Amino acid sequence: MRDHVTCPTTRCVTKHNANMSTKMIIINGGRIALIFFLTLAATHVATLVRDTTTDAERWQNAFLDIPTAEETRRHLQYYTSIAHSAGDYETAVYTHERFLEYGFNSTILEEEVLLSYPIQRRVTLLHPVFYEAKLKEASYSQDDTMHHPDVMDTFNGETPYDDSNLTLTGYSPSGNVTAEVVYVNYGSRADFDLLLASGVELTGKIALARYGGLFRGTKAMIAQESGMIGLLIYSDPIDDGGNTFPDGPYRPTTGVQRGSVQFLSICPGDPRRQVCQPDDENYTYEKGIPSIPVQPISFEDALPILQNLGNHTIPRNMWQGAANNTHVGPGPAVVNLFLDVKFNVTTIWNVVGTIPGTNPTETVLLGNHRDAWVFGAVDPNSGSSALLATARAFGVLYRKGWRPKRNIVFASWDGEEYGLLGSTAYAERKDRNNDEVVAYINMDTAVSGTTLDAAASPSLEKVFRKVLEKVKDPNTGTLLSTLFQSKKIRTLGSGSDYTSLLDHFGVPSLDFSFDGHYGVYHSVYDDFYWMSHYGDPTFEYHRAAAQIFGLVAMEIAESDTAALDFVRYSERLEEYYVETLNYVKAINSSIDMNELKDVIEDFKEAAEDYDKDIQKNSQKSELYARATKLERAFIGEIGLPGRPYYRHVIQAPGLYEGYGSSPFPGLMQTSGQRNWKMFDRQYRLLVERIEAATLVLEGK
Ligand SMILES: [Zn+2]
């Protein structure tokens, strides 16, 4: 153990050196020894003066040594030993007990939410040949987890509904539809437009889409808007490319990607909430989810359908998948899709562990979801395991005397997979105040390989890059800051638990992961076998994830300005401006956006002045208080047209992308819809909000 682990403060270092000198006297003795001691003491005083390491840095250095790869392996082994979709209490208790063991205040928070469970599901090709889809993922003898009775029962397809069983889709409604099939490629807005332009009849047909490109719930939304009556989504091996499980990291041809089909780009969280559409008096949960049945299937089950499509030829070669399919239909393939789905109000369990800060009114929130579609080795429990390693390390530091300025709160969310249910419920709790949360750090699929990736609010980019200067890439030993130097930090879209906090409440957020050949997403093969063979066999990347997670939290918890950087924010606004201007001008060249450009320039000047003031005034708390208010200024009152829950004027998930981000979403959405009246309203709102943010920076 290095000295700064046990004695991380300057005071400790002095004491430590004194002890060392005393030992020297005993060894040497006599007059010579006295001279030696004086020389030595002088040397140590000099060392002490030259040592510019701050207390905060000493604690950070101490922290880095604590998380181990072995503990993350142990946690992952536990989490993946059982299937644990939304509402699993056992994994909540495990997480709660770890928080308590590490010395945190920990609470299990119950939330009542709507969940769906399939009772029966059937996909049958009726014409021109008969084929009953298996809807079952193959098991392999070398992988022990696959023999778990829960899994075997579910995947034999015959077991009646039972609470311990797993689901295949979140929020598909029941349905019994029979129709000709149309292959719609990825099912994007552009794909549907191309089909319509080619004269392909869509109304009353069943869509067959492949995974990729956009969120599956958005595929359902577009299919439904196009008049289609059912949707099948399959995983095409051409989009994977590599050896398949258990010989490689990609899903075998029987693999199925489960997932939610909620309209996430309209509203996250429990779809029953009126806040999703506050002006719609007749709002019900059915409006937040598809009205048509949706079923994910394997490539093996999609193949007979793809091979029996005729009529229109594929409009582009790029539409061809691994089946070498040449036609889109409609027909002659006719399919019956039958789903019997039960909707239940169910309890889910968020676990929240807290280390109190010396300033109790400000909090750094760190989160990861715990619920998985099946075993969830990568998604989400690589993140859960790393989170526990970070939490334990913070517990160790706290016992040694570390007292962060701000509260540090660890959240283990439930119900993320259905629609970010746990984190949204937490963000909206009446007994909490999001204005106290200075930043939210998210890990979801934390480790599926070795390539670091990040998305963040612009104000958090700098602190993320800073902590990478202290963490080494486990394989090469190179600092991650060097490897990541030329990489861009993306703008946050949606698809994980930062969504409500950032897009509705204006909490600056950061999300990062180590990515790899993650070809088993949301399938039964995302298990411990996969992680220990392909994802992270040594668990060293789990350790690195825990280090990054913790260091970012420590930086934000200790810094006077919460480590937020607004000069970078202004540069991003300039980039968004150019991107949006090009997009809008291509649709309507007469649009004038000069005022927006001007207010961004004003914001930039204010950000630069603020930065200079911060350098000069190291003790000005009023100046620091502005930092934590800034992001809130970007929250508009009216939200986006048709999706008022999304109130952040700078970014939102794209309406037709779902996961992907749209900058200046009010302008992008309304110009895309050619609704110029709405465009004006959103333009005014954006200008106003940037002006408001400038005033915050100026302290007015
Ligand atoms: Zn996830």
Residues whose N, C-alpha, C, O or C-beta is under 5 A from the ligand:
A	BS01	ZN	D379 P380 D444 T445
